[in-house]
């Protein structure tokens, strides 16, 4: 075995501390998978509003209790505490960075919960957080081989190292994972100039007068990863939104690597999931119906095997397909199906969905919240999962659905192309359904075909079997990341 690597996984969210989307799940599962392979990986994230020291077992680190940082001639004080994430095989040291005015005093992670509008000071918030990450390493006397950055919120780290701490981190290599390009926030030049950043960092982030931290990260990181091979090609070929960076990205294609996300078999496993009324596996798939009955009791309806439950669990945004869902709901209701929706986000979508729930009280049920336990119950209790994203870099919810025997219906984009085969194209290996044209008509036609096949229990069982036998283990993805880390560390 090669010498164990030291890795700092820098993120802006991680389950179970704070979750906005799939990044939180990846930030939990990937570090643990790497730790299981014998490497010293640690994680760091900010302390947001609502963190519970007792629940999350957060403890003070005396030497990190007051970290002074001078940013734009102003002193900012950070405190870093200790916690951990763990499963039955591994435990990962987790640093919790406290910057009260920038994080704890705001109710959302990135935006106002009521409006879903990004905080105006996000550039300053995450710049200061990025600086605190590097100061934490220096005070610990722990300079990792790899700093693994994630999305725009930590994308400035490679540039900060290059221009502020080149000697201290001279042997550290940086990896930037782009989980979703279009979810990145951009800023005006005025937003950034007031922060006192090194001129070359500002220049590295500007494209057509717009400041994009991801541009800086792509320029200075030693390697870039995306969460599927297909999404990598979509970025390089500009078939997805890259915030106007295609001309900048194209010459750097050799830095890009596609590594498919996995499914955490500790968290998303119907055989062991503590949130379920009745655990089940492929061998005991008939027990899945008890979870459908429990979901029915939560909704206040009687569940019948012949009436399918369709679920939608997403952050409410246009990219996640909420517009298509709203447009299609009246037609879905006409099929007799029950539709369960869980999520939070843009207020306009909550208003429209709330009106449809009032109009169709027996068929449409909405929960406007982030609720991890309910998400598990909905996955287990549903018959089909609706994945309507216009862009899906990898997609985790449909992977959870496959593991839970809940058949996905997806728009074919990004990681969807790599993860399962369309039953309508291959009845022997098909594990779900896909539509290739992003329209109400194409989506509803695909749903109609799925509902017709659902009536045939033997065919439906075959589709479930195909899905539940697919394997998306984080162990495989971790090996690919470790291979990349090793190449970077051993490169001159």
C-alpha positions as CSV (number, residue, x, y, z in Angstrom):
1,X,0.0,0.0,0.0
2,X,1.2,3.5,-0.8
3,X,1.9,6.0,1.9
4,X,-1.5,7.3,3.2
5,X,-2.4,10.8,1.9
6,X,-3.5,13.8,4.0
7,X,-6.6,15.5,2.5
8,X,-8.7,18.4,3.6
9,X,-12.2,18.3,2.2
10,X,-13.5,21.9,2.1
11,X,-17.2,22.3,1.6
12,X,-20.0,24.7,2.4
13,X,-22.5,22.0,3.4
14,X,-22.5,18.5,4.7
15,X,-25.0,16.0,6.1
16,X,-26.1,15.9,8.9
17,X,-24.9,19.5,9.8
18,X,-26.4,21.5,7.0
19,X,-28.0,20.5,3.7
20,X,-29.2,22.5,0.7
21,X,-28.7,19.9,-2.0
22,X,-26.7,16.9,-3.2
23,X,-23.3,18.5,-2.2
24,X,-24.2,17.8,1.5
25,X,-24.7,14.1,0.7
26,X,-21.4,13.9,-1.2
27,X,-19.6,15.8,1.6
28,X,-20.7,13.1,4.0
29,X,-20.2,10.0,1.9
30,X,-17.0,10.6,-0.1
31,X,-14.8,11.5,2.9
32,X,-15.9,8.4,4.7
33,X,-15.3,6.2,1.7
34,X,-11.8,7.7,1.5
35,X,-11.2,7.3,5.2
36,X,-12.2,3.6,5.0
37,X,-9.2,3.2,2.6
38,X,-6.8,4.3,5.3
39,X,-6.1,7.9,4.4
40,X,-6.1,10.9,6.8
41,X,-9.0,12.9,5.4
42,X,-10.6,15.7,7.4
43,X,-13.5,18.0,6.5
44,X,-14.3,21.7,7.2
45,X,-17.6,23.6,6.8
46,X,-19.1,26.8,8.3
47,X,-21.4,26.9,11.3
48,X,-24.8,28.0,10.2
49,X,-27.9,29.2,12.1
50,X,-29.5,26.3,14.0
51,X,-26.4,24.2,14.6
52,X,-26.9,22.2,17.8
53,X,-23.6,21.7,19.8
54,X,-25.1,18.8,21.8
55,X,-26.8,17.0,18.9
56,X,-23.8,17.3,16.6
57,X,-21.3,16.8,19.4
58,X,-19.4,20.0,18.6
59,X,-16.5,20.7,21.0
60,X,-14.2,23.7,21.3
61,X,-10.6,23.5,20.2
62,X,-8.7,25.8,22.5
63,X,-5.9,26.9,20.2
64,X,-8.5,27.6,17.4
65,X,-10.9,29.5,19.6
66,X,-9.8,33.0,18.4
67,X,-8.3,33.1,14.9
68,X,-7.5,36.7,13.8
69,X,-7.5,37.4,10.1
70,X,-6.8,40.7,8.4
71,X,-8.8,41.0,5.3
72,X,-8.9,44.4,3.4
73,X,-7.3,46.1,6.4
74,X,-10.1,44.8,8.7
75,X,-9.6,42.2,11.4
76,X,-12.1,39.3,11.4
77,X,-12.2,36.7,14.1
78,X,-13.0,33.1,13.4
79,X,-13.3,30.2,15.9
80,X,-13.0,26.6,14.8
81,X,-14.6,23.7,16.8
82,X,-14.3,20.0,16.4
83,X,-16.9,17.4,15.5
84,X,-17.1,14.3,13.2
85,X,-19.0,12.3,10.7
86,X,-19.0,8.6,10.9
87,X,-20.5,5.3,9.8
88,X,-19.9,1.8,11.1
89,X,-16.5,1.5,9.5
90,X,-15.0,5.0,9.6
91,X,-14.9,8.4,11.4
92,X,-13.8,11.7,9.8
93,X,-12.6,14.6,11.9
94,X,-14.8,17.6,11.0
95,X,-13.9,21.2,11.7
96,X,-16.8,23.7,12.2
97,X,-15.8,27.3,11.4
98,X,-17.7,30.0,13.4
99,X,-18.1,33.4,11.8
100,X,-21.3,34.6,13.5
101,X,-22.0,37.8,11.6
102,X,-21.6,36.0,8.2
103,X,-23.2,32.6,8.9
104,X,-25.0,32.0,12.2
105,X,-27.0,35.2,12.1
106,X,-28.5,34.3,8.7
107,X,-31.3,31.8,8.5
108,X,-30.4,30.3,5.2
109,X,-27.2,28.8,3.8
110,X,-26.9,30.9,0.7
111,X,-30.1,32.8,0.4
112,X,-33.1,34.2,2.3
113,X,-35.4,31.2,3.0
114,X,-38.6,33.3,2.3
115,X,-37.5,34.6,-1.1
116,X,-34.7,32.2,-2.2
117,X,-32.7,35.4,-3.2
118,X,-28.9,35.0,-2.6
119,X,-27.5,37.1,0.2
120,X,-25.9,40.3,-1.0
121,X,-22.7,39.7,0.9
122,X,-22.1,36.1,-0.3
123,X,-18.8,37.1,-1.9
124,X,-17.5,38.5,1.4
125,X,-19.0,35.6,3.4
126,X,-17.3,32.8,1.5
127,X,-14.1,34.8,0.9
128,X,-13.6,35.1,4.7
129,X,-14.6,31.4,5.1
130,X,-11.9,30.4,2.5
131,X,-9.3,32.4,4.4
132,X,-10.3,30.8,7.7
133,X,-9.7,27.4,6.2
134,X,-6.1,28.1,5.4
135,X,-5.5,29.8,8.7
136,X,-6.9,26.7,10.4
137,X,-4.4,24.5,8.7
138,X,-1.5,26.8,9.6
139,X,-2.5,26.9,13.3
140,X,-2.9,23.2,13.4
141,X,0.5,22.7,11.9
142,X,-1.3,20.3,9.5
143,X,-0.6,21.1,5.8
144,X,-2.4,18.5,3.7
145,X,-1.2,16.9,0.6
146,X,-4.5,17.7,-1.1
147,X,-7.1,20.4,-0.5
148,X,-10.4,19.3,-2.2
149,X,-12.6,22.3,-3.0
150,X,-16.3,22.0,-3.9
151,X,-18.3,24.4,-6.1
152,X,-18.0,28.2,-6.1
153,X,-18.1,28.6,-2.3
154,X,-14.6,27.2,-1.9
155,X,-13.3,27.8,-5.4
156,X,-11.1,30.7,-4.3
157,X,-8.9,28.5,-2.2
158,X,-6.4,27.6,-5.0
159,X,-5.9,31.3,-5.8
160,X,-5.6,32.3,-2.2
161,X,-2.9,29.7,-1.7
162,X,-1.0,30.9,-4.8
163,X,-1.0,34.6,-3.9
164,X,-1.1,34.7,-0.1
165,X,0.4,31.4,1.1
166,X,2.7,30.0,-1.6
167,X,5.5,28.9,0.7
168,X,3.3,27.5,3.5
169,X,1.3,25.3,1.0
170,X,4.1,24.7,-1.5
171,X,3.6,21.0,-1.5
172,X,-0.2,21.0,-1.4
173,X,-2.2,20.2,-4.5
174,X,-5.7,21.4,-5.1
175,X,-8.7,19.7,-6.6
176,X,-11.9,21.5,-7.5
177,X,-15.1,19.5,-8.0
178,X,-17.9,21.2,-9.9
179,X,-21.1,19.7,-8.7
180,X,-23.4,22.0,-10.7
181,X,-22.0,24.8,-12.8
182,X,-25.3,26.7,-13.1
183,X,-25.8,26.7,-9.4
184,X,-22.8,28.9,-9.0
185,X,-23.3,32.6,-8.0
186,X,-21.7,35.4,-9.9
187,X,-20.9,38.9,-8.7
188,X,-20.3,42.4,-10.0
189,X,-16.8,44.0,-10.0
190,X,-18.1,46.4,-7.4
191,X,-18.9,43.5,-5.1
192,X,-15.3,42.3,-5.2
193,X,-13.2,45.4,-5.4
194,X,-14.3,46.4,-1.9
195,X,-12.9,43.2,-0.4
196,X,-9.3,44.1,-1.0
197,X,-8.3,40.9,-2.9
198,X,-5.0,40.6,-4.7
199,X,-5.3,42.1,-8.1
200,X,-4.4,38.9,-9.9
201,X,-7.1,36.9,-8.1
202,X,-9.7,39.5,-9.2
203,X,-8.4,39.3,-12.7
204,X,-8.6,35.5,-12.6
205,X,-12.3,35.6,-11.7
206,X,-13.5,38.1,-14.3
207,X,-15.2,37.1,-17.6
208,X,-17.0,39.7,-19.6
209,X,-17.2,42.0,-16.7
210,X,-18.8,39.4,-14.4
211,X,-16.9,37.9,-11.4
212,X,-17.2,34.1,-11.1
213,X,-15.2,32.3,-8.4
214,X,-15.4,29.1,-10.4
215,X,-13.3,30.7,-13.2
216,X,-10.6,31.5,-10.7
217,X,-10.8,27.9,-9.3
218,X,-10.5,26.4,-12.8
219,X,-7.5,28.5,-13.5
220,X,-5.5,27.8,-10.3
221,X,-6.7,24.3,-9.2
222,X,-4.4,21.5,-10.2
223,X,-7.3,19.3,-11.3
224,X,-11.0,19.8,-12.0
225,X,-13.6,17.0,-11.5
226,X,-17.2,16.8,-12.4
227,X,-19.7,14.4,-10.9
228,X,-20.1,12.4,-14.1
229,X,-18.3,11.8,-17.3
230,X,-21.2,13.0,-19.3
231,X,-21.4,16.2,-17.4
232,X,-17.7,16.8,-18.1
233,X,-18.3,16.5,-21.8
234,X,-21.4,18.7,-21.6
235,X,-19.2,21.4,-19.9
236,X,-16.4,21.1,-22.4
237,X,-18.7,21.1,-25.4
238,X,-20.8,24.0,-23.9
239,X,-24.1,22.1,-24.2
240,X,-24.9,23.2,-20.6
241,X,-24.7,26.6,-19.1
242,X,-21.1,27.5,-18.1
243,X,-21.8,31.1,-17.3
244,X,-20.1,32.3,-20.4
245,X,-16.8,30.5,-19.6
246,X,-16.6,28.1,-22.6
247,X,-13.9,30.0,-24.4
248,X,-11.9,30.1,-21.2
249,X,-12.6,26.4,-20.3
250,X,-11.9,24.8,-23.7
251,X,-8.1,25.0,-23.6
252,X,-8.0,23.5,-20.1
253,X,-9.9,20.3,-21.0
254,X,-6.9,18.1,-19.9
255,X,-7.5,19.3,-16.3
256,X,-11.0,17.9,-16.3
257,X,-12.0,14.5,-15.0
258,X,-15.4,12.9,-14.8
259,X,-16.1,10.8,-11.7
260,X,-19.6,9.5,-11.1
261,X,-21.2,10.1,-7.7
262,X,-22.2,7.1,-5.6
263,X,-24.9,6.0,-3.2
264,X,-24.1,5.8,0.5
265,X,-25.1,2.2,1.5
266,X,-25.2,3.2,5.1
267,X,-27.6,6.1,4.7
268,X,-29.7,5.1,1.6
269,X,-30.3,1.4,2.2
270,X,-33.9,0.2,2.5
271,X,-32.6,-3.0,4.3
272,X,-31.2,-1.0,7.2
273,X,-32.8,2.5,7.0
274,X,-33.9,3.4,10.5
275,X,-36.5,5.9,9.1
276,X,-38.6,3.2,7.5
277,X,-41.6,1.5,9.1
278,X,-40.6,-1.8,7.5
279,X,-37.1,-2.5,6.1
280,X,-36.9,-4.5,2.9
281,X,-34.6,-5.8,0.3
282,X,-35.0,-7.2,-3.2
283,X,-35.7,-10.6,-1.7
284,X,-38.4,-9.1,0.5
285,X,-39.7,-6.4,-1.9
286,X,-43.3,-7.1,-0.9
287,X,-42.5,-5.4,2.4
288,X,-42.1,-2.1,0.5
289,X,-45.9,-1.8,0.5
290,X,-45.9,-1.3,4.3
291,X,-43.9,1.9,3.7
292,X,-46.4,2.9,1.0
293,X,-49.1,2.4,3.7
294,X,-47.2,4.5,6.1
295,X,-46.8,7.3,3.6
296,X,-50.5,7.1,3.0
297,X,-51.1,7.6,6.7
298,X,-48.8,10.7,6.7
299,X,-50.9,12.0,3.7
300,X,-54.2,11.1,5.4
301,X,-55.3,8.8,2.5
302,X,-55.8,5.0,2.1
303,X,-53.1,3.5,-0.1
304,X,-53.9,0.8,-2.6
305,X,-51.5,-1.2,-4.7
306,X,-53.3,-0.3,-7.9
307,X,-53.0,3.5,-7.3
308,X,-49.4,4.6,-7.9
309,X,-47.7,7.2,-5.9
310,X,-45.4,9.5,-7.8
311,X,-42.8,11.6,-5.8
312,X,-40.8,14.7,-6.5
313,X,-38.0,15.7,-4.0
314,X,-36.0,18.7,-5.1
315,X,-35.0,22.3,-4.4
316,X,-37.6,24.4,-6.0
317,X,-36.0,26.1,-9.0
318,X,-36.5,26.2,-12.7
319,X,-33.4,24.0,-13.3
320,X,-34.9,21.3,-11.2
321,X,-38.0,21.1,-13.4
322,X,-40.6,22.7,-11.1
323,X,-42.1,24.6,-14.0
324,X,-42.7,21.3,-15.9
325,X,-44.1,19.7,-12.8
326,X,-46.6,22.5,-12.2
327,X,-47.6,22.6,-15.9
328,X,-48.2,18.8,-15.9
329,X,-49.9,18.3,-12.5
330,X,-53.5,18.7,-13.7
331,X,-52.9,16.0,-16.3
332,X,-51.1,13.7,-13.8
333,X,-54.1,14.1,-11.5
334,X,-56.4,12.9,-14.3
335,X,-54.5,9.6,-14.3
336,X,-55.7,8.9,-10.7
337,X,-52.1,8.9,-9.4
338,X,-51.1,10.5,-6.1
339,X,-48.3,13.0,-6.3
340,X,-46.1,13.8,-3.3
341,X,-43.8,16.8,-3.4
342,X,-41.1,17.7,-0.9
343,X,-38.8,20.7,-1.1
344,X,-38.1,24.3,-0.5
345,X,-36.9,27.2,-2.6
346,X,-38.4,30.0,-4.6
347,X,-41.6,31.4,-3.0
348,X,-43.4,31.7,-6.4
349,X,-43.3,27.9,-6.8
350,X,-44.6,27.3,-3.3
351,X,-47.5,29.6,-4.1
352,X,-48.4,27.8,-7.3
353,X,-48.0,24.3,-5.8
354,X,-50.0,25.3,-2.8
355,X,-52.9,26.4,-5.1
356,X,-52.7,23.1,-6.9
357,X,-52.8,21.2,-3.6
358,X,-55.9,23.1,-2.7
359,X,-57.5,22.4,-6.1
360,X,-56.7,18.6,-5.9
361,X,-56.7,17.7,-2.2
362,X,-57.0,14.0,-2.8
363,X,-54.1,13.7,-5.3
364,X,-51.5,16.5,-4.7
365,X,-49.6,16.7,-1.4
366,X,-46.8,19.2,-0.8
367,X,-44.4,19.6,2.1
368,X,-42.5,22.9,1.9
369,X,-39.5,22.1,4.0
370,X,-36.2,20.2,4.1
371,X,-36.9,17.0,6.1
372,X,-34.4,14.2,5.8
373,X,-36.6,11.6,7.6
374,X,-39.6,12.4,5.4
375,X,-37.4,12.2,2.3
376,X,-36.6,8.6,3.2
377,X,-40.2,7.7,3.9
378,X,-41.3,9.2,0.6
379,X,-38.6,7.3,-1.4
380,X,-39.6,4.1,0.3
381,X,-43.3,4.7,0.0
382,X,-43.4,5.9,-3.6
383,X,-43.8,3.7,-6.7
384,X,-42.2,6.2,-9.1
385,X,-39.8,9.1,-8.7
386,X,-40.0,12.2,-11.1
387,X,-36.6,13.6,-12.0
388,X,-37.4,16.6,-14.2
389,X,-34.2,18.6,-14.1
390,X,-33.2,20.4,-17.2
391,X,-29.6,19.8,-16.2
392,X,-28.5,16.9,-14.0
393,X,-24.7,16.7,-13.5
394,X,-25.1,13.4,-11.8
395,X,-28.3,13.3,-9.8
396,X,-28.5,11.5,-6.5
397,X,-32.3,11.3,-5.8
398,X,-32.8,9.0,-8.8
399,X,-30.0,6.8,-7.5
400,X,-31.6,6.6,-4.1
401,X,-34.9,5.7,-5.9
402,X,-33.2,2.8,-7.8
403,X,-31.8,1.5,-4.5
404,X,-35.3,1.7,-2.9
405,X,-37.1,0.0,-5.7
406,X,-38.8,3.2,-6.7
407,X,-38.8,3.5,-10.5
408,X,-37.4,6.8,-11.8
409,X,-38.8,8.8,-14.7
410,X,-36.2,11.2,-15.9
411,X,-35.3,13.7,-18.5
412,X,-32.2,12.2,-20.2
413,X,-29.3,14.6,-19.5
414,X,-25.9,14.5,-17.7
415,X,-25.4,11.7,-15.3
416,X,-28.8,10.2,-16.1
417,X,-27.3,8.8,-19.3
418,X,-24.7,6.8,-17.3
419,X,-26.8,5.5,-14.5
420,X,-29.7,3.4,-15.8
421,X,-31.1,2.1,-19.0
422,X,-34.6,3.1,-20.3
423,X,-37.1,0.2,-20.1
424,X,-38.8,1.5,-23.3
425,X,-35.4,1.1,-25.1
426,X,-34.3,-2.2,-23.5
427,X,-36.9,-4.2,-21.7
428,X,-34.4,-6.8,-20.5
429,X,-32.1,-4.3,-18.7
430,X,-34.3,-1.2,-18.3
431,X,-34.5,0.1,-14.7
432,X,-36.7,3.1,-15.3
433,X,-38.0,5.5,-17.9
434,X,-36.5,8.5,-19.8
435,X,-37.8,11.2,-22.1
436,X,-35.5,12.9,-24.6
437,X,-37.5,16.0,-25.5
438,X,-37.9,18.5,-22.7
439,X,-41.7,19.2,-23.0
440,X,-44.9,18.6,-21.2
441,X,-46.1,16.3,-24.0
442,X,-43.0,14.1,-24.0
443,X,-43.0,13.9,-20.3
444,X,-46.7,13.0,-20.0
445,X,-46.4,10.4,-22.8
446,X,-43.5,8.7,-20.9
447,X,-45.6,8.8,-17.7
448,X,-48.5,7.3,-19.5
449,X,-46.4,4.4,-20.7
450,X,-45.0,3.8,-17.3
451,X,-48.4,3.8,-15.7
452,X,-49.6,1.3,-18.3
453,X,-46.7,-1.0,-17.5
454,X,-47.3,-0.5,-13.7
455,X,-50.6,-2.4,-14.1
456,X,-48.6,-5.5,-15.1
457,X,-47.0,-6.6,-11.8
458,X,-44.6,-9.1,-13.3
459,X,-43.2,-6.5,-15.7
460,X,-43.0,-3.9,-13.0
461,X,-41.2,-6.4,-10.7
462,X,-38.6,-6.9,-13.4
463,X,-37.9,-3.2,-13.7
464,X,-37.6,-2.9,-9.9
465,X,-35.2,-5.9,-9.9
466,X,-33.1,-4.3,-12.6
467,X,-32.8,-1.1,-10.6
468,X,-32.1,-2.6,-7.2
469,X,-29.3,-4.8,-8.6
470,X,-27.4,-1.8,-10.0
471,X,-24.4,-0.8,-7.9
472,X,-23.3,2.8,-7.3
473,X,-20.9,2.3,-4.4
474,X,-18.8,5.2,-3.2
475,X,-15.9,2.8,-2.8
476,X,-15.4,2.8,-6.6
477,X,-15.6,6.6,-6.8
478,X,-13.2,7.0,-3.9
479,X,-10.7,4.9,-5.7
480,X,-10.9,7.2,-8.7
481,X,-10.4,10.3,-6.5
482,X,-7.5,8.7,-4.7
483,X,-5.9,7.8,-8.1
484,X,-6.2,11.4,-9.1
485,X,-4.8,12.7,-5.8
486,X,-1.8,10.3,-6.0
487,X,-1.0,11.5,-9.5
488,X,-1.1,15.1,-8.4
489,X,1.1,14.5,-5.3
490,X,3.6,12.6,-7.3
491,X,3.8,15.1,-10.2
492,X,6.6,17.6,-10.3
